[in-house]
Amino acid sequence: MWLATSALVAETMAALKELAVFNSLRLVWVLGHSSIPGNEKADLLAKQASLTRYIGPEPDLGVSSTTVQNAL
């Protein structure tokens, strides 16, 4: 059993569990820019998504202000 400490990770895990009810899922780490067609499409979609305006609860950065201050 995995413990998610991030709301985004918890939401992703729930979505994957829901998909797995009627589907076979396998998560595979793929080296970026390796000319794998599905990965190239995922890279393109991620780039498009990164250009869209963030919609959701604040903060939109998943790092606490204390962590940022300590890093600086």
N, CA, C and O atoms as a CHARMM CRD file, in Angstrom:
* protein
*
  288
    1    1 MET  N      0.85500  -1.19000   0.00000 PROA 1      0.00000
    2    1 MET  CA     0.00000   0.00000   0.00000 PROA 1      0.00000
    3    1 MET  C      0.89300   1.24300   0.00000 PROA 1      0.00000
    4    1 MET  O      1.83200   1.33000   0.79100 PROA 1      0.00000
    5    2 TRP  N      0.61200   2.18100  -0.86000 PROA 2      0.00000
    6    2 TRP  CA     1.38600   3.40800  -0.97700 PROA 2      0.00000
    7    2 TRP  C      0.63700   4.54300  -0.31100 PROA 2      0.00000
    8    2 TRP  O     -0.59200   4.59000  -0.35000 PROA 2      0.00000
    9    3 LEU  N      1.36200   5.44700   0.29100 PROA 3      0.00000
   10    3 LEU  CA     0.77900   6.61200   0.93400 PROA 3      0.00000
   11    3 LEU  C      1.11800   7.84100   0.09800 PROA 3      0.00000
   12    3 LEU  O      2.29000   8.14900  -0.11800 PROA 3      0.00000
   13    4 ALA  N      0.10100   8.52900  -0.36300 PROA 4      0.00000
   14    4 ALA  CA     0.30300   9.74200  -1.15500 PROA 4      0.00000
   15    4 ALA  C      0.23400  10.94000  -0.22100 PROA 4      0.00000
   16    4 ALA  O     -0.74600  11.12000   0.50300 PROA 4      0.00000
   17    5 THR  N      1.27800  11.75500  -0.24200 PROA 5      0.00000
   18    5 THR  CA     1.29600  12.94900   0.60000 PROA 5      0.00000
   19    5 THR  C      0.96000  14.19600  -0.20500 PROA 5      0.00000
   20    5 THR  O      0.96200  15.30400   0.33100 PROA 5      0.00000
   21    6 SER  N      0.67200  14.02100  -1.48300 PROA 6      0.00000
   22    6 SER  CA     0.31500  15.12400  -2.36900 PROA 6      0.00000
   23    6 SER  C     -1.09300  14.87500  -2.89700 PROA 6      0.00000
   24    6 SER  O     -1.43000  13.75000  -3.26700 PROA 6      0.00000
   25    7 ALA  N     -1.90500  15.91000  -2.93100 PROA 7      0.00000
   26    7 ALA  CA    -3.26600  15.77200  -3.45600 PROA 7      0.00000
   27    7 ALA  C     -3.23400  15.36100  -4.92800 PROA 7      0.00000
   28    7 ALA  O     -4.05700  14.55800  -5.36800 PROA 7      0.00000
   29    8 LEU  N     -2.29000  15.90700  -5.68200 PROA 8      0.00000
   30    8 LEU  CA    -2.18400  15.56200  -7.09700 PROA 8      0.00000
   31    8 LEU  C     -1.82300  14.09000  -7.27500 PROA 8      0.00000
   32    8 LEU  O     -2.38800  13.41100  -8.13300 PROA 8      0.00000
   33    9 VAL  N     -0.89000  13.60000  -6.47500 PROA 9      0.00000
   34    9 VAL  CA    -0.50200  12.19200  -6.55500 PROA 9      0.00000
   35    9 VAL  C     -1.67400  11.30400  -6.13800 PROA 9      0.00000
   36    9 VAL  O     -1.93500  10.28600  -6.77800 PROA 9      0.00000
   37   10 ALA  N     -2.37600  11.67600  -5.08200 PROA 10     0.00000
   38   10 ALA  CA    -3.53400  10.90100  -4.62600 PROA 10     0.00000
   39   10 ALA  C     -4.61500  10.85000  -5.70700 PROA 10     0.00000
   40   10 ALA  O     -5.22300   9.80500  -5.94000 PROA 10     0.00000
   41   11 GLU  N     -4.84700  11.98400  -6.36000 PROA 11     0.00000
   42   11 GLU  CA    -5.84800  12.03900  -7.44100 PROA 11     0.00000
   43   11 GLU  C     -5.41600  11.16000  -8.61500 PROA 11     0.00000
   44   11 GLU  O     -6.24200  10.47400  -9.21700 PROA 11     0.00000
   45   12 THR  N     -4.13500  11.18300  -8.93400 PROA 12     0.00000
   46   12 THR  CA    -3.61200  10.36300 -10.02400 PROA 12     0.00000
   47   12 THR  C     -3.73500   8.88300  -9.68900 PROA 12     0.00000
   48   12 THR  O     -4.12600   8.08100 -10.53700 PROA 12     0.00000
   49   13 MET  N     -3.39900   8.51600  -8.44500 PROA 13     0.00000
   50   13 MET  CA    -3.50500   7.12200  -8.02700 PROA 13     0.00000
   51   13 MET  C     -4.96400   6.64500  -8.09700 PROA 13     0.00000
   52   13 MET  O     -5.22700   5.52100  -8.52400 PROA 13     0.00000
   53   14 ALA  N     -5.89900   7.48600  -7.68600 PROA 14     0.00000
   54   14 ALA  CA    -7.31700   7.12700  -7.74000 PROA 14     0.00000
   55   14 ALA  C     -7.77300   6.93100  -9.18000 PROA 14     0.00000
   56   14 ALA  O     -8.51700   5.99600  -9.47700 PROA 14     0.00000
   57   15 ALA  N     -7.32900   7.81000 -10.07400 PROA 15     0.00000
   58   15 ALA  CA    -7.70400   7.67900 -11.48400 PROA 15     0.00000
   59   15 ALA  C     -7.13300   6.40100 -12.08300 PROA 15     0.00000
   60   15 ALA  O     -7.81000   5.72000 -12.85300 PROA 15     0.00000
   61   16 LEU  N     -5.90100   6.07300 -11.73700 PROA 16     0.00000
   62   16 LEU  CA    -5.29700   4.83800 -12.24600 PROA 16     0.00000
   63   16 LEU  C     -6.01100   3.60200 -11.70900 PROA 16     0.00000
   64   16 LEU  O     -6.22400   2.63600 -12.44100 PROA 16     0.00000
   65   17 LYS  N     -6.37800   3.63300 -10.43300 PROA 17     0.00000
   66   17 LYS  CA    -7.12700   2.50900  -9.85300 PROA 17     0.00000
   67   17 LYS  C     -8.46600   2.32900 -10.56100 PROA 17     0.00000
   68   17 LYS  O     -8.89000   1.20500 -10.82800 PROA 17     0.00000
   69   18 GLU  N     -9.12700   3.44600 -10.86100 PROA 18     0.00000
   70   18 GLU  CA   -10.41300   3.38600 -11.57100 PROA 18     0.00000
   71   18 GLU  C    -10.23200   2.80400 -12.96600 PROA 18     0.00000
   72   18 GLU  O    -11.03000   1.97600 -13.40400 PROA 18     0.00000
   73   19 LEU  N     -9.18400   3.23300 -13.66400 PROA 19     0.00000
   74   19 LEU  CA    -8.91200   2.69300 -14.99000 PROA 19     0.00000
   75   19 LEU  C     -8.59100   1.20500 -14.93900 PROA 19     0.00000
   76   19 LEU  O     -8.93000   0.45700 -15.85600 PROA 19     0.00000
   77   20 ALA  N     -7.93800   0.78200 -13.86600 PROA 20     0.00000
   78   20 ALA  CA    -7.50400  -0.61000 -13.74500 PROA 20     0.00000
   79   20 ALA  C     -8.64700  -1.57600 -13.46300 PROA 20     0.00000
   80   20 ALA  O     -8.46300  -2.78900 -13.56400 PROA 20     0.00000
   81   21 VAL  N     -9.81700  -1.06400 -13.11400 PROA 21     0.00000
   82   21 VAL  CA   -10.94500  -1.95000 -12.82700 PROA 21     0.00000
   83   21 VAL  C    -11.29200  -2.79500 -14.05500 PROA 21     0.00000
   84   21 VAL  O    -11.54600  -3.99300 -13.92700 PROA 21     0.00000
   85   22 PHE  N    -11.30500  -2.19000 -15.22600 PROA 22     0.00000
   86   22 PHE  CA   -11.68200  -2.91500 -16.43900 PROA 22     0.00000
   87   22 PHE  C    -10.56700  -2.94700 -17.48000 PROA 22     0.00000
   88   22 PHE  O    -10.79200  -3.36300 -18.61700 PROA 22     0.00000
   89   23 ASN  N     -9.37700  -2.51500 -17.10200 PROA 23     0.00000
   90   23 ASN  CA    -8.25500  -2.46500 -18.04400 PROA 23     0.00000
   91   23 ASN  C     -6.99500  -3.00400 -17.39000 PROA 23     0.00000
   92   23 ASN  O     -6.85200  -2.97800 -16.16700 PROA 23     0.00000
   93   24 SER  N     -6.09900  -3.48500 -18.20800 PROA 24     0.00000
   94   24 SER  CA    -4.79200  -3.89600 -17.73500 PROA 24     0.00000
   95   24 SER  C     -3.84800  -2.70700 -17.89000 PROA 24     0.00000
   96   24 SER  O     -3.68400  -2.18200 -18.99200 PROA 24     0.00000
   97   25 LEU  N     -3.23300  -2.28600 -16.80200 PROA 25     0.00000
   98   25 LEU  CA    -2.34400  -1.11700 -16.83000 PROA 25     0.00000
   99   25 LEU  C     -0.92900  -1.52500 -16.46900 PROA 25     0.00000
  100   25 LEU  O     -0.70600  -2.40700 -15.64000 PROA 25     0.00000
  101   26 ARG  N      0.01400  -0.86600 -17.10700 PROA 26     0.00000
  102   26 ARG  CA     1.41500  -1.04000 -16.74700 PROA 26     0.00000
  103   26 ARG  C      2.09100   0.31800 -16.89700 PROA 26     0.00000
  104   26 ARG  O      2.05900   0.92000 -17.97000 PROA 26     0.00000
  105   27 LEU  N      2.69500   0.79000 -15.82600 PROA 27     0.00000
  106   27 LEU  CA     3.43100   2.04900 -15.86700 PROA 27     0.00000
  107   27 LEU  C      4.88900   1.72400 -16.13500 PROA 27     0.00000
  108   27 LEU  O      5.49400   0.89300 -15.45600 PROA 27     0.00000
  109   28 VAL  N      5.43200   2.38000 -17.11900 PROA 28     0.00000
  110   28 VAL  CA     6.80700   2.11400 -17.51800 PROA 28     0.00000
  111   28 VAL  C      7.54500   3.43000 -17.62400 PROA 28     0.00000
  112   28 VAL  O      7.05800   4.36300 -18.26300 PROA 28     0.00000
  113   29 TRP  N      8.73000   3.52200 -16.99700 PROA 29     0.00000
  114   29 TRP  CA     9.56300   4.70800 -17.13200 PROA 29     0.00000
  115   29 TRP  C     10.25100   4.63500 -18.48400 PROA 29     0.00000
  116   29 TRP  O     10.83300   3.61000 -18.84100 PROA 29     0.00000
  117   30 VAL  N     10.18300   5.71900 -19.22800 PROA 30     0.00000
  118   30 VAL  CA    10.77200   5.77800 -20.55800 PROA 30     0.00000
  119   30 VAL  C     11.72100   6.96900 -20.60700 PROA 30     0.00000
  120   30 VAL  O     11.36900   8.07400 -20.19300 PROA 30     0.00000
  121   31 LEU  N     12.91300   6.73600 -21.10900 PROA 31     0.00000
  122   31 LEU  CA    13.87900   7.81000 -21.27900 PROA 31     0.00000
  123   31 LEU  C     13.29300   8.84600 -22.23500 PROA 31     0.00000
  124   31 LEU  O     12.81100   8.49300 -23.31100 PROA 31     0.00000
  125   32 GLY  N     13.33200  10.10100 -21.85700 PROA 32     0.00000
  126   32 GLY  CA    12.79200  11.16100 -22.70600 PROA 32     0.00000
  127   32 GLY  C     13.52000  11.27300 -24.03100 PROA 32     0.00000
  128   32 GLY  O     14.70500  10.95700 -24.13600 PROA 32     0.00000
  129   33 HSD  N     12.80200  11.72300 -25.03000 PROA 33     0.00000
  130   33 HSD  CA    13.35000  11.95000 -26.36800 PROA 33     0.00000
  131   33 HSD  C     13.99900  10.68500 -26.93800 PROA 33     0.00000
  132   33 HSD  O     15.07800  10.73500 -27.53000 PROA 33     0.00000
  133   34 SER  N     13.32100   9.55800 -26.74700 PROA 34     0.00000
  134   34 SER  CA    13.87700   8.29700 -27.22000 PROA 34     0.00000
  135   34 SER  C     13.14700   7.76900 -28.45100 PROA 34     0.00000
  136   34 SER  O     13.28800   6.59600 -28.79700 PROA 34     0.00000
  137   35 SER  N     12.37100   8.61800 -29.11300 PROA 35     0.00000
  138   35 SER  CA    11.65500   8.28100 -30.35700 PROA 35     0.00000
  139   35 SER  C     10.63900   7.16200 -30.19200 PROA 35     0.00000
  140   35 SER  O     10.36500   6.43300 -31.14500 PROA 35     0.00000
  141   36 ILE  N     10.08100   7.01700 -29.00600 PROA 36     0.00000
  142   36 ILE  CA     8.99600   6.06600 -28.79000 PROA 36     0.00000
  143   36 ILE  C      7.70700   6.82000 -29.07100 PROA 36     0.00000
  144   36 ILE  O      7.42100   7.81400 -28.40300 PROA 36     0.00000
  145   37 PRO  N      6.90200   6.36100 -30.06700 PROA 37     0.00000
  146   37 PRO  CA     5.73300   7.14700 -30.51300 PROA 37     0.00000
  147   37 PRO  C      4.81000   7.59900 -29.38200 PROA 37     0.00000
  148   37 PRO  O      4.43500   8.77100 -29.35600 PROA 37     0.00000
  149   38 GLY  N      4.43200   6.73600 -28.45800 PROA 38     0.00000
  150   38 GLY  CA     3.54400   7.13500 -27.36700 PROA 38     0.00000
  151   38 GLY  C      4.18500   8.17000 -26.46800 PROA 38     0.00000
  152   38 GLY  O      3.51400   9.08300 -25.98600 PROA 38     0.00000
  153   39 ASN  N      5.47500   8.03300 -26.24200 PROA 39     0.00000
  154   39 ASN  CA     6.19000   8.98200 -25.39600 PROA 39     0.00000
  155   39 ASN  C      6.30600  10.33900 -26.07400 PROA 39     0.00000
  156   39 ASN  O      6.17700  11.37800 -25.42600 PROA 39     0.00000
  157   40 GLU  N      6.54900  10.32700 -27.37200 PROA 40     0.00000
  158   40 GLU  CA     6.62200  11.59600 -28.11400 PROA 40     0.00000
  159   40 GLU  C      5.28700  12.33200 -28.03300 PROA 40     0.00000
  160   40 GLU  O      5.26000  13.55400 -27.88500 PROA 40     0.00000
  161   41 LYS  N      4.17700  11.59200 -28.13000 PROA 41     0.00000
  162   41 LYS  CA     2.84300  12.20200 -28.02100 PROA 41     0.00000
  163   41 LYS  C      2.63500  12.75300 -26.60600 PROA 41     0.00000
  164   41 LYS  O      2.09700  13.84700 -26.43700 PROA 41     0.00000
  165   42 ALA  N      3.06100  11.99500 -25.59700 PROA 42     0.00000
  166   42 ALA  CA     2.93200  12.45700 -24.21200 PROA 42     0.00000
  167   42 ALA  C      3.74900  13.71900 -23.99000 PROA 42     0.00000
  168   42 ALA  O      3.29400  14.63900 -23.31100 PROA 42     0.00000
  169   43 ASP  N      4.95900  13.77300 -24.55800 PROA 43     0.00000
  170   43 ASP  CA     5.78300  14.98200 -24.44800 PROA 43     0.00000
  171   43 ASP  C      5.08000  16.18100 -25.06400 PROA 43     0.00000
  172   43 ASP  O      5.07500  17.26800 -24.48600 PROA 43     0.00000
  173   44 LEU  N      4.48800  15.98500 -26.23400 PROA 44     0.00000
  174   44 LEU  CA     3.77600  17.06400 -26.91500 PROA 44     0.00000
  175   44 LEU  C      2.60100  17.55500 -26.07200 PROA 44     0.00000
  176   44 LEU  O      2.40700  18.76100 -25.92000 PROA 44     0.00000
  177   45 LEU  N      1.81300  16.61800 -25.52000 PROA 45     0.00000
  178   45 LEU  CA     0.66600  16.99700 -24.70100 PROA 45     0.00000
  179   45 LEU  C      1.11300  17.71600 -23.42300 PROA 45     0.00000
  180   45 LEU  O      0.46200  18.66300 -22.98300 PROA 45     0.00000
  181   46 ALA  N      2.22200  17.26700 -22.83000 PROA 46     0.00000
  182   46 ALA  CA     2.73300  17.92100 -21.62200 PROA 46     0.00000
  183   46 ALA  C      3.17000  19.34100 -21.92400 PROA 46     0.00000
  184   46 ALA  O      2.92800  20.25100 -21.13100 PROA 46     0.00000
  185   47 LYS  N      3.81300  19.53700 -23.06700 PROA 47     0.00000
  186   47 LYS  CA     4.24200  20.88900 -23.44900 PROA 47     0.00000
  187   47 LYS  C      3.03600  21.79500 -23.66800 PROA 47     0.00000
  188   47 LYS  O      3.03900  22.95600 -23.25800 PROA 47     0.00000
  189   48 GLN  N      1.99500  21.25100 -24.32300 PROA 48     0.00000
  190   48 GLN  CA     0.78100  22.04400 -24.54400 PROA 48     0.00000
  191   48 GLN  C      0.13300  22.39700 -23.20900 PROA 48     0.00000
  192   48 GLN  O     -0.30100  23.53100 -23.00600 PROA 48     0.00000
  193   49 ALA  N      0.06900  21.43100 -22.30800 PROA 49     0.00000
  194   49 ALA  CA    -0.56000  21.65900 -21.00800 PROA 49     0.00000
  195   49 ALA  C      0.21600  22.69000 -20.19700 PROA 49     0.00000
  196   49 ALA  O     -0.38000  23.48200 -19.46700 PROA 49     0.00000
  197   50 SER  N      1.53700  22.68500 -20.32000 PROA 50     0.00000
  198   50 SER  CA     2.33900  23.62600 -19.54300 PROA 50     0.00000
  199   50 SER  C      2.12100  25.06500 -19.99300 PROA 50     0.00000
  200   50 SER  O      2.43900  25.99600 -19.25400 PROA 50     0.00000
  201   51 LEU  N      1.59000  25.25800 -21.18300 PROA 51     0.00000
  202   51 LEU  CA     1.33800  26.60500 -21.69400 PROA 51     0.00000
  203   51 LEU  C     -0.04400  27.13300 -21.31100 PROA 51     0.00000
  204   51 LEU  O     -0.33100  28.31400 -21.50900 PROA 51     0.00000
  205   52 THR  N     -0.90500  26.26300 -20.76100 PROA 52     0.00000
  206   52 THR  CA    -2.24700  26.69500 -20.39200 PROA 52     0.00000
  207   52 THR  C     -2.23000  27.34500 -19.01900 PROA 52     0.00000
  208   52 THR  O     -1.35100  27.07900 -18.19900 PROA 52     0.00000
  209   53 ARG  N     -3.20500  28.19200 -18.78600 PROA 53     0.00000
  210   53 ARG  CA    -3.33300  28.88300 -17.50600 PROA 53     0.00000
  211   53 ARG  C     -3.74800  27.87700 -16.44000 PROA 53     0.00000
  212   53 ARG  O     -4.62900  27.04900 -16.67200 PROA 53     0.00000
  213   54 TYR  N     -3.12000  27.94700 -15.28100 PROA 54     0.00000
  214   54 TYR  CA    -3.43500  27.04200 -14.17800 PROA 54     0.00000
  215   54 TYR  C     -4.81800  27.34100 -13.62700 PROA 54     0.00000
  216   54 TYR  O     -5.15300  28.49700 -13.36900 PROA 54     0.00000
  217   55 ILE  N     -5.62200  26.29600 -13.44600 PROA 55     0.00000
  218   55 ILE  CA    -6.95100  26.43200 -12.85000 PROA 55     0.00000
  219   55 ILE  C     -7.01900  25.45100 -11.69600 PROA 55     0.00000
  220   55 ILE  O     -6.93500  24.24200 -11.91400 PROA 55     0.00000
  221   56 GLY  N     -7.16500  25.92800 -10.50400 PROA 56     0.00000
  222   56 GLY  CA    -7.23700  25.04100  -9.35400 PROA 56     0.00000
  223   56 GLY  C     -6.92500  25.79200  -8.08200 PROA 56     0.00000
  224   56 GLY  O     -6.70700  27.00400  -8.08900 PROA 56     0.00000
  225   57 PRO  N     -6.90500  25.04500  -6.97600 PROA 57     0.00000
  226   57 PRO  CA    -6.65300  25.69500  -5.69100 PROA 57     0.00000
  227   57 PRO  C     -5.20800  26.16300  -5.59700 PROA 57     0.00000
  228   57 PRO  O     -4.31100  25.57300  -6.19900 PROA 57     0.00000
  229   58 GLU  N     -4.99700  27.21500  -4.84400 PROA 58     0.00000
  230   58 GLU  CA    -3.65300  27.71200  -4.58700 PROA 58     0.00000
  231   58 GLU  C     -3.03600  26.88800  -3.47300 PROA 58     0.00000
  232   58 GLU  O     -3.80400  26.38000  -2.65600 PROA 58     0.00000
  233   59 PRO  N     -1.77000  26.70800  -3.36000 PROA 59     0.00000
  234   59 PRO  CA    -0.77100  27.19900  -4.29900 PROA 59     0.00000
  235   59 PRO  C     -0.68300  26.28700  -5.51300 PROA 59     0.00000
  236   59 PRO  O     -0.96100  25.09100  -5.42500 PROA 59     0.00000
  237   60 ASP  N     -0.30200  26.84800  -6.62200 PROA 60     0.00000
  238   60 ASP  CA    -0.19300  26.03200  -7.83100 PROA 60     0.00000
  239   60 ASP  C      1.17600  25.37600  -7.94500 PROA 60     0.00000
  240   60 ASP  O      1.41600  24.60500  -8.87400 PROA 60     0.00000
  241   61 LEU  N      2.06800  25.67100  -7.02100 PROA 61     0.00000
  242   61 LEU  CA     3.36600  25.01200  -6.96600 PROA 61     0.00000
  243   61 LEU  C      3.31400  24.02900  -5.80000 PROA 61     0.00000
  244   61 LEU  O      3.01600  24.42100  -4.67200 PROA 61     0.00000
  245   62 GLY  N      3.60000  22.76900  -6.06200 PROA 62     0.00000
  246   62 GLY  CA     3.47700  21.73700  -5.03400 PROA 62     0.00000
  247   62 GLY  C      4.62000  21.71700  -4.04300 PROA 62     0.00000
  248   62 GLY  O      5.01400  20.64900  -3.57500 PROA 62     0.00000
  249   63 VAL  N      5.15600  22.87400  -3.71600 PROA 63     0.00000
  250   63 VAL  CA     6.25200  22.99400  -2.76300 PROA 63     0.00000
  251   63 VAL  C      5.86700  24.07500  -1.75600 PROA 63     0.00000
  252   63 VAL  O      5.37100  25.14000  -2.12300 PROA 63     0.00000
  253   64 SER  N      6.10400  23.78100  -0.49500 PROA 64     0.00000
  254   64 SER  CA     5.73400  24.76700   0.52200 PROA 64     0.00000
  255   64 SER  C      6.65900  25.97800   0.45800 PROA 64     0.00000
  256   64 SER  O      7.78600  25.89100  -0.02900 PROA 64     0.00000
  257   65 SER  N      6.16600  27.09900   0.95200 PROA 65     0.00000
  258   65 SER  CA     6.98400  28.31500   0.96000 PROA 65     0.00000
  259   65 SER  C      8.21400  28.13000   1.85300 PROA 65     0.00000
  260   65 SER  O      9.26300  28.71500   1.58600 PROA 65     0.00000
  261   66 THR  N      8.09200  27.32500   2.90700 PROA 66     0.00000
  262   66 THR  CA     9.24300  27.05100   3.77800 PROA 66     0.00000
  263   66 THR  C     10.33600  26.32100   3.02100 PROA 66     0.00000
  264   66 THR  O     11.51700  26.63000   3.17800 PROA 66     0.00000
  265   67 THR  N      9.94900  25.35600   2.20100 PROA 67     0.00000
  266   67 THR  CA    10.92900  24.62100   1.40400 PROA 67     0.00000
  267   67 THR  C     11.65200  25.56200   0.44800 PROA 67     0.00000
  268   67 THR  O     12.86800  25.46800   0.28200 PROA 67     0.00000
  269   68 VAL  N     10.91800  26.45600  -0.17200 PROA 68     0.00000
  270   68 VAL  CA    11.52400  27.41900  -1.09700 PROA 68     0.00000
  271   68 VAL  C     12.48800  28.33300  -0.32700 PROA 68     0.00000
  272   68 VAL  O     13.61200  28.56300  -0.77200 PROA 68     0.00000
  273   69 GLN  N     12.05700  28.84200   0.80400 PROA 69     0.00000
  274   69 GLN  CA    12.91200  29.73700   1.59900 PROA 69     0.00000
  275   69 GLN  C     14.18400  29.02100   2.03900 PROA 69     0.00000
  276   69 GLN  O     15.26800  29.60200   1.98400 PROA 69     0.00000
  277   70 ASN  N     14.06800  27.78500   2.46900 PROA 70     0.00000
  278   70 ASN  CA    15.25000  27.02100   2.89100 PROA 70     0.00000
  279   70 ASN  C     16.19300  26.76400   1.73400 PROA 70     0.00000
  280   70 ASN  O     17.41000  26.76400   1.92100 PROA 70     0.00000
  281   71 ALA  N     15.66000  26.54400   0.54500 PROA 71     0.00000
  282   71 ALA  CA    16.49500  26.29000  -0.62700 PROA 71     0.00000
  283   71 ALA  C     17.25800  27.54700  -1.04700 PROA 71     0.00000
  284   71 ALA  O     18.37900  27.47300  -1.54900 PROA 71     0.00000
  285   72 LEU  N     16.62100  28.70700  -0.83000 PROA 72     0.00000
  286   72 LEU  CA    17.26900  29.97000  -1.20200 PROA 72     0.00000
  287   72 LEU  C     18.33000  30.32700  -0.19200 PROA 72     0.00000
  288   72 LEU  O     18.99100  31.35700  -0.32700 PROA 72     0.00000
